Amino acid sequence: MYAACMPVRGFARGTICDLERNKLDIVSNELIEVIEECDQHSLDDVFQAYGDDNRQVLQSYIDWLLANEYAFKTTTPERFPKLEIEYQRPEVITNALIDVNKHSNHDFSSISKSLDALGCKDIQVRLFDYLNITSLLEIVSAFDETGIKSVELLCQYSDEISENEIQRICQSFPRVYLLVVHSSPFLKEIPGRSDSLSTMGNILYTTQKIVSEDHCGLIRPSQFSINTETYLESKNFNSCLNQKISIDVDGVIKNCPSMRFGYGSISEISLEEVATLPEFQRIWHINKDQIKVCRDCEFRYICTDCRAYAEGDSPTGKPSKCNYDPYTATWS
Amino acid sequence: MEKGKDSDYKKLNGLTEKQLEQVSFIYGLMESRAITPPEQEGKEVISRNHYTRKYPVYEHHKPISKIIDFDILSYVEG
């Protein structure tokens, strides 16, 4: 197998995640077994071990792997080491979530400085109530002149903010990756500007009403991320909360705004102090192989997680908003 | 110094025998992956050759929150 093509065994079936081409194929566990055998032994030995009765099926598996460029033939397998699955990032925090409602009183300038100091790259600000255009611009502009790479903004639809003004936010602030206008009477997508490496300033009007953090935690195939970073992070750490810091609507610093436990108000303790607390980082280490049901799922290393809404109120319970059953391989 | 002589090459680059083996290994790796796959289903497939591959558009490697039931990349990439 190419180093970037990962066979993943599930309970009822398996997947091959092509981390290089960002694609996924659902396969039988039988094929995964063949891949594992071919990893250890020469093709001739594998054919011999499976016997003449299985030769045709085995050949079709091999042909399929070669045709899809998941595998290649070589006489020097020692020259093709496996992908190193260790995951390390130089930043303390890589992503942050800031919730805002009409009662919130966040100092975005100070938050931005702290997040920048922690090395944070991606930020999402979720506005559950209507804020005027001046307030929106103030929030987004706080992240200017920082090392922050992208800002996602969710704001509530209002007749008072025109589509042109929404577009102007994206045009004026190149860090805006996505601007979601929720509670909109219509659904509309306005693709952002693209160059060879990035597509920023995407706008989405959605009829979905997002009025509190309770709406979070959805697990859907549309949120699968088939890439090396997600795969490696999921193998080693929690695929949602690792290196994430959040501020809820009341200014309480948490791992996730939907979680009950907080580490103190941002007016009393800094983001830098909380981010380095061992108890804050403990949840980062709950990976998919430890989570009930998820550990038997073939999508476990490309899927997101949710520890706030988990079955049985357990730290390792299945995300309760996931409606996939890996034992029957069905979405309900 | 005659170009192409192994011993001179090693001296020139200051490479040990082991390092040279590693270099050969890397070239071997690149060579074997230098496959330009055919067009599949009308969509250009990313070559496994690292020199020519096309990188996907920028995206977070994972969603920051799972609050939007929509795949933004479905139209960005499409």
Boltz contact constraints between the chains, C-beta under 6 A:
constraints:
  - contact:
      token1: [A, 21]
      token2: [B, 46]
      max_distance: 6.0
  - contact:
      token1: [A, 22]
      token2: [B, 56]
      max_distance: 6.0
  - contact:
      token1: [A, 69]
      token2: [B, 37]
      max_distance: 6.0
  - contact:
      token1: [A, 79]
      token2: [B, 25]
      max_distance: 6.0
  - contact:
      token1: [A, 79]
      token2: [B, 28]
      max_distance: 6.0
  - contact:
      token1: [A, 95]
      token2: [B, 64]
      max_distance: 6.0
  - contact:
      token1: [A, 97]
      token2: [B, 64]
      max_distance: 6.0
  - contact:
      token1: [A, 97]
      token2: [B, 65]
      max_distance: 6.0
  - contact:
      token1: [A, 122]
      token2: [B, 60]
      max_distance: 6.0
  - contact:
      token1: [A, 122]
      token2: [B, 64]
      max_distance: 6.0
  - contact:
      token1: [A, 124]
      token2: [B, 64]
      max_distance: 6.0
  - contact:
      token1: [A, 124]
      token2: [B, 65]
      max_distance: 6.0
  - contact:
      token1: [A, 178]
      token2: [B, 72]
      max_distance: 6.0
  - contact:
      token1: [A, 180]
      token2: [B, 68]
      max_distance: 6.0
  - contact:
      token1: [A, 189]
      token2: [B, 75]
      max_distance: 6.0
  - contact:
      token1: [A, 191]
      token2: [B, 75]
      max_distance: 6.0
  - contact:
      token1: [A, 197]
      token2: [B, 58]
      max_distance: 6.0
  - contact:
      token1: [A, 198]
      token2: [B, 58]
      max_distance: 6.0
  - contact:
      token1: [A, 199]
      token2: [B, 57]
      max_distance: 6.0
  - contact:
      token1: [A, 199]
      token2: [B, 76]
      max_distance: 6.0
  - contact:
      token1: [A, 202]
      token2: [B, 72]
      max_distance: 6.0
  - contact:
      token1: [A, 210]
      token2: [B, 67]
      max_distance: 6.0
  - contact:
      token1: [A, 215]
      token2: [B, 67]
      max_distance: 6.0
  - contact:
      token1: [A, 216]
      token2: [B, 65]
      max_distance: 6.0
  - contact:
      token1: [A, 216]
      token2: [B, 66]
      max_distance: 6.0
  - contact:
      token1: [A, 216]
      token2: [B, 67]
      max_distance: 6.0
  - contact:
      token1: [A, 217]
      token2: [B, 66]
      max_distance: 6.0
  - contact:
      token1: [A, 218]
      token2: [B, 66]
      max_distance: 6.0
  - contact:
      token1: [A, 218]
      token2: [B, 69]
      max_distance: 6.0
  - contact:
      token1: [A, 222]
      token2: [B, 71]
      max_distance: 6.0
  - contact:
      token1: [A, 223]
      token2: [B, 63]
      max_distance: 6.0
  - contact:
      token1: [A, 223]
      token2: [B, 66]
      max_distance: 6.0
  - contact:
      token1: [A, 225]
      token2: [B, 61]
      max_distance: 6.0
  - contact:
      token1: [A, 225]
      token2: [B, 62]
      max_distance: 6.0
  - contact:
      token1: [A, 227]
      token2: [B, 61]
      max_distance: 6.0
  - contact:
      token1: [A, 229]
      token2: [B, 61]
      max_distance: 6.0
  - contact:
      token1: [A, 230]
      token2: [B, 61]
      max_distance: 6.0
  - contact:
      token1: [A, 230]
      token2: [B, 62]
      max_distance: 6.0
  - contact:
      token1: [A, 304]
      token2: [B, 62]
      max_distance: 6.0
  - contact:
      token1: [A, 304]
      token2: [B, 63]
      max_distance: 6.0
  - contact:
      token1: [A, 304]
      token2: [B, 66]
      max_distance: 6.0
